[in-house]
Amino acid sequence: MDELKDAVKRKMSFWQTLRAVFWSFIGLRKGAEHERDMARLNPLHVIIAGLLGAALFIAALIVIVRMVVG
């Protein structure tokens, strides 16, 4: 339980987390950057950023499909 409390107190900002999650969605991460970010990412920020990224991805797909079909 203490590990979770310590993880939530990590210092990476939400915007830095968004950037890390964005690059992970694309799959363009260097190994060294990935390891550095994993030690600094706040798990709560990762969950929120992942949900936002997934929602934006789905919205983009819906817009593209509507443009092609309509």
DRENZARO-629357 format. One record per atom (N, C-alpha, C, O): z, y, x. Coordinates in steps of 0.02 Angstrom, whole numbers, plus 50000, padded with zeros to 5 digits. Example, Ala and Ser with C-alpha at 12.3 -4.5 7.8 and 13.67 -1.06 7.14 Angstrom:
% DRENZARO-629357
503904971650660
503904977550615
503904983550660
504234983450712
503544988850642
503574994750684
503945000250645
504025005750670
% end
This chain:
% DRENZARO-629357
500004994150041
500005000050000
500005006350043
499695011350026
500355006050100
500375011850145
499685013250174
499515019050188
499285007950185
498615008850212
498185012950164
497795017150186
498255011750099
497875015450049
498085022750049
497665027250044
498735024050053
498975030950055
498725034550117
498545040450113
498715031050174
498455034050235
497715035350231
497465040450256
497345030850200
496615031550194
496435037550151
495955041050165
496815038850098
496675044450054
496805051150088
496535056250068
497215051150140
497385057350176
496895058750233
497015063450271
496365055050239
495885056250293
495575063050288
495555065950233
495325065750344
495155072750349
494435074650332
494285080650331
493995070050320
493305071850307
493255075450240
493545073250191
492875080950238
492815084850176
492365081150126
492005076450144
492395083550064
491985080350013
491245081250028
490845076750016
491055087050054
490345088350069
490105083950126
489535081550125
490515082750176
490335078250230
490275071050203
489845067250225
490705069350156
490665062750125
490025062050086
489695056850088
489835067350049
489205067150012
488615065950059
488165062050044
488625069350116
488085068550165
488075061250191
487535058350196
488645058450206
488685051650231
488435046750179
488075041950195
488625047750116
488405043250062
487655043950051
487315039050039
487395050150054
486675051250046
486285047450099
485805043950083
486495048050162
486135044450215
486205036850206
485755033050224
486765034650179
486855027450167
486405025050110
486145019450113
486295029250060
485835027450006
485135026450034
484785021850015
484935030850079
484265030450109
484225024850159
483695021850168
484775023350193
484785018050242
484625020550312
484435016550355
484705026950325
484555029850390
485205031850425
485345037850434
485595027050444
486235028350478
486225025350547
486015019550555
486435029050596
486525026350663
487185022650666
487655024550632
487215017450705
487815013350709
488425017350731
488965016450703
488345021650781
488905025550805
489155030450752
489755031350743
488695033750717
488895038450664
489245034750608
489735037150580
488985028850591
489275024950537
490005023050554
490445023850512
490115020750614
490795018850635
491265024850636
491835024350615
491015030550660
491415036650662
491605038850592
492175040750578
491105038650546
491235040850477
491715036050442
492135038250403
491655029550454
492085024750420
492815025950437
493255024650395
492955028550496
493645029850515
493905036250483
494515037350479
493455040650460
493665047250435
493565048150360
493835052850331
493175043850327
493015044750257
493625043550212
494025039050224
493675047650161
494195046850110
493905042250056
493395043950026
494215036550042
493935031749994
493815034749924
493335033049891
494255039249903
494175042449837
493535046649837
493165046649788
493415050349891
492805054349896
492185049849896
491675051649867
492225044149930
491655039549932
491485036949863
490895036649845
491985035249824
491865032749756
491535038149713
491045036849678
491805044249716
491525049749677
490805051249699
490365052149658
490695051549764
490035053049791
489545047549773
488965048849758
489765041349775
489325035749757
489125035949684
488545034649667
489595037549640
489445038149569
488965043949556
488495043349516
489075049649590
488615055349583
487925053549609
487415055249577
487895050349666
487255048249694
486875043549648
486275044149639
487235038649620
486915033949574
486665037449511
486115035949487
487065042149485
486855045849425
486235050049439
485775050249398
486215053349497
485625057249515
485015052849525
484455054749506
485105047149555
484555042449566
484275040049499
483665039849490
484705038249452
484485036049386
484135041649349
483615040549317
484415047749353
484095053449320
483405054849349
482935056249312
483335054249415
482685055349447
482185050049424
481605051549411
482405043849419
481955038449395
481735039749324
481155038649307
482185041949281
482025043349211
481505048949208
481025048549170
481605054249247
481135059849247
480445057549271
479945059449242
480425053649324
479785051149350
479425046849299
478825047549288
479795042249267
479485037849217
479225041849158
478675040549134
479605046849135
479375050949079
478745054949097
478305055849055
478705057249159
478115060949182
477505056449185
476955058549166
477595050349209
477035045749216
476805043149147
476205042849134
477275041349105
477105038549039
476865043948990
476405042848952
477185049648993
477045054848944
476505059148966
476325063848930
% end
